[in-house]
Amino acid sequence: MKLAMKKRTIMYSVIYAVVFATIFTFLNSCDSADNPSDGMNDRYVLMDNQKDPTISYNIWFKVGSQDDPKGKEGLAYVTAQMLTEGGAGGKTLAEIGDELYPIAAGYGAKVDKEMTVIRGRTHTDNTALYEGILVSAITSPNFAQEDFDRIINNTTSSIEKDLRYSSDEELGKAVLYGEIFEGTGYGHLTMGSVSGLKSITLQDVKDFYNKYYNKNNYVLGMAGNIGDRYDDLAKTLDEQLSEGKENIPGELNPAMPQGMNVTIVDKDASATAISMGFPINITRADKDYYALDLFRSWFGEHRNQSSHLYGVIREKRGINYGDYAYIETFLNGGSLSMPDPNNPRRSQIFEIWIRPVQPEHRHFALRAALRELQSVIENGMTEEQFNSTKQFLNKYALNYAPDASTRLGYQVDSRFYGVEDDGDYITYYRNMLANLTIEDVNNAIKNNLNYGNIHIVAVTKDAEAYKDMLVNNTESPIAYASEKEQDILDEDKEISSFQLDIKPENVEIIPVDEFFK
């Protein structure tokens, strides 16, 4: 077993060495362009690299699902989809596809709470053709009824069928965000609600587009062999977009939960998915962000076997696939290994994600995670944990932006947060890590995290039985199919009786069909 582990470690080291060498070569070949000096610096995010044969586009409109009118949740999402999944300039979506197919190019929209980006990429040989199609999609959407009906139906189906019934993990995370941000613009799904989608009309989409897709409400991001094309593209967009105002969002003050609050999603599921967390006011603009991110990586790096929670719950006990932690939004975590940029938010959450466990292990797994969180808050990270994680992250961070398009996405996010990173967020991030001390990290943990005031969401069957276990602190012993070391068995006894202060009135059981209506 030890020999196999050693071989695996050597294999991973070789793979990482190759990946890092490739990414280093890529990063060293990239030079950020000077921003234009014509007074429009705040309108551009530019990353010029004359060696890149492609151009990546990231056009940020300052609008998101927080701007959905009450009762029409999903309007921001549907509007963006109408631009990129509908016809434009009098051409149908199929006709646009026929034009893009020969040049192997495309574009799409990403909508989040605060931001909508239109993203795409093309070879420099096809720039004129591609930009003509892209500009047409943004400035001259057909707003055809058949496109609208298709997008509404697909989005509604994604909520009713996919989210509710196909992925308990994503369901639990969505419910958690809804609980934490209840009563704020973040409180509903980015895709909207079923009733909200059904109430949206094509005229609503046109009105929303006219209000937010204007020449004073976007930032143009370009990366690659861009030369001086940005001025021409911005001029064309300005000429074809309407007059309007920059969208300034209102206040966002999510309430910190008082005590342990539990939402049990009652569903006939074969396993139990658990997500838990609370709001934090730390973003990339704050020094504490980088201290907390080092802690996060040690505690629960996404889909990484080196993290602490993974070792405690998965590696030692083998009761689920993985256990992770986050200090900012990580969308589509079930399918992505690395975070996708362009979902920056003024308010983030600290989150622990326990991937599905068998129902008999759900109480034990929850206790194990909260016990580890309490321990690190009270005792801090050790010098060895700090140093090894710092060294790991310094290299691992290069995986976050392996191509020009992703790097551009990070730069747009830096503009959102007001981070002055000299055009290279990943280098900035690594420099911030390099300057951290263990005191910085442990102080950030104590000042920003807690284990007693937290929202817990569990997607599980036999909801009433689980509630009884939680509020009564029923012991949750664990049995193994194979022999375990004595130190693990001794620790199991402590975990199985770890006290959770969950009051009956703070536990809510809701049938899965009731969510996102």
C-alpha positions in Angstrom: 0.0 0.0 0.0 2.8 2.4 0.9 4.7 1.5 -2.3 1.5 2.3 -4.3 1.1 5.6 -2.5 4.7 6.4 -3.2 4.3 5.6 -6.9 1.2 7.7 -7.1 3.0 10.7 -5.4 5.9 10.4 -7.8 3.4 10.3 -10.8 1.5 13.4 -9.6 4.8 15.2 -9.1 5.9 14.5 -12.6 2.5 15.6 -14.0 2.5 18.8 -12.0 6.0 19.6 -13.1 5.0 19.3 -16.7 1.9 21.3 -16.2 3.6 24.1 -14.3 6.4 24.3 -16.8 3.9 24.7 -19.6 1.9 27.3 -17.7 5.1 29.2 -16.8 6.1 29.3 -20.4 2.6 30.6 -21.3 2.6 33.3 -18.6 6.1 34.5 -19.4 5.1 35.0 -23.1 2.2 37.3 -22.2 2.6 41.0 -21.8 -0.3 43.1 -20.6 -1.1 46.0 -22.9 -1.0 49.5 -21.6 -4.5 50.7 -21.2 -5.6 53.3 -23.7 -4.7 56.9 -22.9 -7.8 58.4 -24.4 -9.7 58.8 -21.1 -11.5 55.5 -21.5 -9.2 53.4 -19.3 -12.2 52.4 -17.1 -13.9 51.0 -20.1 -11.2 48.4 -21.0 -9.5 45.3 -19.7 -6.7 44.5 -22.1 -4.1 41.7 -22.2 -2.0 42.0 -25.3 0.1 39.1 -26.4 1.5 39.3 -29.9 2.5 35.6 -29.9 -1.1 34.4 -29.4 -2.8 33.6 -32.7 -6.2 34.1 -31.1 -8.3 36.9 -29.6 -10.5 36.3 -26.5 -13.4 38.5 -25.7 -15.0 39.2 -22.3 -17.6 41.9 -22.5 -18.9 42.7 -19.0 -22.3 44.3 -18.6 -23.0 45.5 -15.1 -26.2 43.6 -14.5 -27.1 40.3 -12.9 -29.8 38.3 -11.3 -29.9 40.8 -8.3 -31.5 43.2 -10.7 -34.5 40.8 -11.5 -37.8 42.6 -10.7 -39.7 40.9 -7.9 -42.0 38.3 -9.4 -40.0 38.0 -12.5 -37.0 36.1 -11.2 -34.8 34.9 -14.1 -35.2 38.0 -16.3 -31.5 38.8 -16.3 -30.7 35.2 -17.2 -33.3 34.9 -20.0 -32.3 38.3 -21.5 -28.6 37.2 -21.8 -29.6 33.9 -23.3 -31.7 35.7 -25.9 -28.5 37.4 -27.0 -26.3 34.4 -27.3 -28.9 31.5 -27.8 -31.2 33.4 -30.2 -31.0 34.9 -33.6 -29.6 38.4 -34.3 -29.3 40.9 -37.1 -32.2 39.2 -38.9 -30.4 35.8 -39.0 -31.6 32.8 -37.1 -29.5 31.0 -34.6 -28.9 28.2 -37.1 -27.8 30.6 -39.7 -25.3 32.2 -37.3 -24.1 28.7 -36.4 -23.4 28.0 -40.1 -21.2 31.1 -40.2 -19.3 30.3 -37.1 -18.8 26.6 -37.8 -16.2 27.0 -40.6 -14.0 29.3 -38.4 -14.4 27.1 -35.3 -15.6 29.9 -33.1 -18.5 30.7 -30.8 -19.7 32.8 -28.0 -21.9 32.5 -24.9 -23.3 34.3 -21.9 -22.5 33.8 -18.2 -24.9 35.4 -15.8 -24.3 35.7 -12.1 -25.7 37.8 -9.3 -23.8 41.0 -10.1 -22.3 40.4 -13.6 -23.3 39.3 -17.1 -20.4 38.6 -19.5 -20.5 37.8 -23.2 -17.5 35.5 -23.8 -16.0 34.2 -27.0 -12.8 33.5 -28.8 -11.6 33.4 -32.5 -8.4 33.1 -34.6 -6.9 36.5 -35.6 -7.5 35.6 -39.3 -11.2 35.7 -38.7 -11.5 38.7 -36.5 -13.5 40.9 -38.8 -16.1 38.2 -39.5 -16.3 37.1 -35.9 -16.6 40.6 -34.4 -19.4 41.5 -36.9 -21.4 38.5 -35.6 -20.6 39.1 -32.0 -21.6 42.8 -32.2 -24.8 41.9 -34.0 -25.7 39.5 -31.2 -25.2 42.1 -28.5 -26.6 45.1 -30.3 -29.2 43.7 -32.7 -30.9 40.6 -31.1 -34.0 39.4 -33.0 -36.0 38.9 -29.9 -38.0 36.3 -31.8 -40.9 34.7 -30.0 -39.8 31.1 -30.9 -36.3 31.8 -29.3 -38.0 33.2 -26.2 -40.3 30.3 -25.8 -37.5 27.8 -26.2 -35.3 29.5 -23.7 -38.1 29.9 -21.1 -39.0 26.2 -21.5 -35.3 25.0 -21.2 -34.6 27.2 -18.2 -37.8 26.1 -16.4 -37.0 22.4 -17.1 -33.4 22.9 -15.8 -34.9 24.0 -12.4 -37.9 21.6 -12.2 -36.1 18.5 -13.5 -32.3 18.9 -13.4 -31.7 20.8 -10.3 -34.4 19.3 -8.2 -33.9 15.7 -9.2 -30.6 15.1 -11.1 -28.0 16.6 -8.7 -28.5 16.5 -5.0 -25.1 18.2 -4.5 -26.0 21.3 -6.6 -29.5 21.3 -5.1 -28.1 21.4 -1.6 -25.7 24.2 -2.5 -28.5 26.2 -4.2 -30.7 25.9 -1.1 -27.8 27.0 1.2 -27.3 30.2 -0.8 -31.0 30.8 -0.7 -31.1 30.5 3.0 -28.0 32.7 3.6 -29.1 35.5 1.3 -32.8 35.3 1.9 -34.4 38.7 1.5 -31.6 40.1 -0.6 -31.0 40.3 -4.4 -28.9 37.1 -4.1 -31.7 35.2 -2.5 -33.0 33.4 -5.6 -31.4 31.2 -8.3 -29.6 33.0 -11.0 -31.8 31.1 -13.4 -34.8 32.4 -11.5 -37.9 30.7 -10.1 -40.5 28.6 -11.9 -43.2 31.2 -11.3 -40.9 34.1 -12.1 -40.0 32.5 -15.5 -43.6 31.8 -16.3 -44.5 35.4 -15.7 -41.8 36.9 -17.9 -43.0 38.2 -21.3 -41.0 39.0 -24.4 -41.7 42.7 -23.8 -40.1 42.3 -20.3 -37.0 41.0 -22.0 -36.9 43.9 -24.4 -37.4 46.5 -21.6 -34.7 44.9 -19.4 -32.3 44.8 -22.4 -33.0 48.5 -23.2 -32.4 49.5 -19.6 -29.1 47.6 -18.9 -27.4 46.9 -22.2 -26.3 50.4 -22.9 -23.0 52.1 -23.8 -22.4 53.4 -20.3 -22.9 50.0 -18.6 -20.2 47.8 -20.0 -16.5 47.1 -19.9 -14.7 45.6 -22.9 -12.2 42.9 -22.1 -9.8 41.5 -24.8 -6.8 39.2 -24.6 -4.4 37.8 -27.2 -3.0 39.4 -30.3 -5.4 42.4 -30.0 -3.2 45.2 -31.4 -5.3 48.3 -31.5 -8.6 46.6 -32.3 -10.2 47.5 -29.0 -10.9 51.1 -30.0 -12.7 50.1 -33.1 -14.7 47.5 -31.3 -15.7 49.9 -28.5 -16.6 52.6 -31.0 -18.9 50.2 -32.8 -20.5 49.0 -29.6 -21.0 52.6 -28.5 -22.5 53.6 -31.8 -25.0 50.7 -31.8 -25.9 50.5 -28.1 -28.4 53.0 -26.7 -27.8 55.8 -24.2 -28.3 54.8 -20.6 -26.9 54.9 -17.1 -24.3 52.8 -15.4 -26.0 50.3 -13.0 -25.1 51.0 -9.4 -26.3 48.2 -7.1 -27.9 48.9 -3.8 -26.8 47.7 -0.4 -26.4 44.0 0.4 -26.5 43.0 4.0 -27.1 39.3 4.5 -27.9 38.4 8.1 -25.6 36.2 10.1 -27.5 33.1 11.3 -28.1 32.9 15.0 -27.2 29.4 16.2 -27.2 26.3 14.1 -30.1 26.5 11.6 -30.9 23.3 9.6 -32.9 23.0 6.4 -33.6 19.4 5.5 -34.7 18.9 1.9 -37.0 15.9 2.1 -36.2 13.7 -0.9 -36.2 10.0 -1.6 -32.4 10.0 -2.2 -30.1 7.1 -1.9 -27.4 9.3 -0.3 -27.2 12.5 1.8 -25.6 15.6 0.4 -24.7 18.2 3.0 -23.7 21.9 2.5 -23.2 24.4 5.3 -21.9 27.9 5.8 -22.5 31.6 6.7 -21.9 35.0 5.1 -18.5 36.7 5.2 -17.6 40.2 4.2 -14.2 39.3 2.8 -13.4 39.6 -0.9 -10.3 39.7 -3.1 -10.0 43.4 -2.3 -9.1 42.5 1.3 -5.8 41.2 2.7 -7.6 38.8 4.9 -9.0 37.1 1.7 -5.5 35.7 0.9 -5.0 34.5 4.5 -8.4 32.8 4.5 -7.7 31.3 1.1 -4.6 29.7 2.4 -6.6 28.2 5.2 -9.3 27.1 2.8 -6.8 25.3 0.7 -5.4 23.4 3.7 -8.8 22.7 5.1 -10.6 21.7 2.0 -9.0 22.4 -1.4 -11.6 21.6 -4.1 -11.3 18.0 -5.5 -7.8 17.6 -4.0 -6.6 14.7 -1.9 -4.2 16.7 0.1 -6.7 18.7 2.1 -7.4 18.2 5.8 -11.2 17.4 5.6 -10.6 15.0 2.8 -8.1 13.2 4.9 -10.4 13.0 8.0 -13.6 11.9 6.3 -12.6 10.3 3.0 -9.0 9.1 3.3 -9.2 7.7 6.8 -12.8 6.5 6.8 -13.9 6.2 3.1 -17.5 7.2 3.7 -17.8 9.6 0.7 -16.1 10.9 -2.4 -14.7 14.2 -1.1 -15.0 17.0 1.4 -14.2 20.6 0.5 -14.3 24.2 1.7 -14.7 27.6 0.0 -14.5 31.3 0.8 -16.1 32.5 -2.4 -18.6 31.2 -5.0 -17.5 28.0 -6.8 -20.1 27.2 -9.4 -20.6 23.7 -10.9 -18.2 22.2 -8.5 -19.4 18.7 -9.3 -18.1 19.0 -12.9 -15.2 21.5 -12.6 -11.8 20.9 -11.1 -10.8 24.6 -11.2 -13.0 27.6 -10.5 -14.5 29.5 -13.5 -14.1 33.3 -13.3 -16.8 35.9 -13.8 -19.0 35.3 -10.8 -17.6 38.0 -8.5 -19.8 39.1 -5.6 -19.8 41.8 -3.0 -20.8 39.3 -0.4 -19.4 35.8 -0.2 -19.9 32.8 2.1 -17.7 30.4 3.9 -18.9 27.0 2.9 -18.2 23.4 3.7 -19.3 20.8 1.1 -19.7 17.2 2.2 -20.3 15.1 -0.9 -23.0 12.5 -0.5 -22.7 9.9 2.3 -24.9 6.9 3.0 -27.8 7.9 5.3 -26.3 5.9 8.2 -23.2 8.1 8.0 -24.9 11.5 7.6 -24.9 12.4 11.3 -21.3 11.3 11.8 -20.0 13.2 8.7 -21.7 16.4 9.8 -20.2 16.1 13.3 -16.7 15.3 11.9 -16.7 18.4 9.7 -17.9 20.8 12.4 -15.5 19.2 15.0 -12.6 19.9 12.7 -13.8 23.5 12.0 -14.1 24.2 15.7 -10.6 22.8 16.3 -8.9 25.0 13.8 -10.7 28.1 14.9 -9.7 27.5 18.5 -6.2 26.3 17.9 -5.2 27.7 14.5 -3.0 26.1 11.9 0.4 24.8 12.8 3.6 26.1 11.3 4.1 22.9 9.3 0.5 23.1 7.9 1.0 26.8 7.0 4.3 26.3 5.3 3.3 23.2 3.3 0.1 24.8 2.1 1.8 28.0 1.2 4.3 26.1 -0.9 1.6 24.0 -2.5 -0.6 27.0 -3.4 2.2 28.9 -4.9 2.4 26.3 -7.7 -1.2 25.1 -7.7 -2.5 28.7 -8.3 -1.0 28.5 -11.8 -3.7 26.0 -12.7 -6.4 28.6 -12.1 -5.8 30.4 -15.4 -4.1 28.1 -17.9 -5.2 30.0 -21.0 -5.8 33.6 -22.2 -9.5 33.4 -22.0 -9.5 32.4 -18.3 -6.8 34.9 -17.5 -8.9 37.6 -19.1 -11.9 36.5 -17.0 -9.8 36.9 -13.8 -8.8 40.4 -14.9 -12.4 41.4 -15.4 -13.1 40.2 -11.9 -10.1 42.2 -10.6 -11.7 45.3 -12.2 -15.0 44.4 -10.4 -13.2 44.1 -7.0 -11.0 47.1 -7.5 -7.8 45.0 -7.2 -4.7 46.8 -8.6 -2.9 43.7 -9.9 -0.9 45.3 -12.8 -2.7 43.2 -15.3 -1.9 39.7 -13.9 -4.1 38.5 -11.0 -2.4 35.1 -10.7 1.0 36.8 -10.1 -0.7 39.2 -7.7 -2.3 36.3 -5.8 1.0 34.5 -5.5 2.7 37.6 -4.3 0.0 38.1 -1.6 0.5 34.5 -0.5 4.3 35.0 -0.3 3.9 37.9 2.1 1.6 36.0 4.5 2.7 34.9 8.0 1.1 32.2 10.1 -0.1 35.0 12.4 -2.0 36.6 9.5 -3.7 33.3 8.7 -4.7 32.4 12.2 -5.9 35.9 13.0 -8.1 35.9 9.8 -9.5 32.5 10.9 -10.4 33.8 14.3 -11.8 37.1 13.1 -13.9 35.8 10.2 -15.0 32.2 10.9 -17.2 30.5 13.5 -18.8 27.1 14.1 -21.8 28.0 16.2 -23.7 30.3 13.9 -24.2 28.5 10.7 -26.8 27.3 8.1 -26.8 23.6 7.4 -28.6 22.1 4.4 -29.0 18.3 4.0 -30.7 16.7 1.0 -31.8 13.3 2.4 -34.6 10.8 2.9 -36.3 10.0 6.3 -36.1 13.7 7.2 -38.0 13.4 10.5 -35.7 10.7 11.7 -32.7 12.8 10.8 -34.2 15.8 12.6 -34.6 13.7 15.8 -31.0 12.6 15.6 -29.8 16.1 15.3 -31.8 17.8 18.0 -31.4 14.9 20.5 -27.6 14.6 19.8 -28.1 10.9 19.3 -24.8 9.1 19.2 -23.7 8.1 15.7 -21.2 5.2 15.9 -19.7 4.1 12.6 -18.9 0.5 11.5 -16.3 -0.5 8.9 -16.1 -3.4 6.5 -12.4 -3.7 7.1 -10.1 -3.3 10.1 -9.1 0.2 11.1 -6.2 1.5 13.2 -6.9 2.0 16.9 -6.3 5.8 16.8 -9.1 6.1 14.2 -11.5 4.0 16.3 -10.7 6.1 19.4 -11.3 9.3 17.4 -14.6 7.9 16.1 -15.9 7.6 19.7 -15.3 11.3 20.2 -16.8 12.3 16.8 -19.9 10.1 17.3 -20.8 11.9 20.6 -19.7 15.5 19.5 -22.4 17.8 20.7 -24.3 19.9 18.1 -26.4 22.7 19.6 -29.4 22.3 17.3 -32.7 23.4 18.7 -35.9 21.8 17.3 -37.3 25.2 16.3 -34.3 25.8 14.2 -34.8 22.8 12.0 -37.1 23.0 9.0 -38.2 20.1 6.8 -39.2 21.1 3.3 -40.2 18.7 0.5 -38.0 19.0 -2.6 -41.0 20.0 -4.8 -41.4 23.2 -2.8 -38.1 24.7 -3.7 -37.6 27.4 -6.4 -41.3 27.8 -7.2 
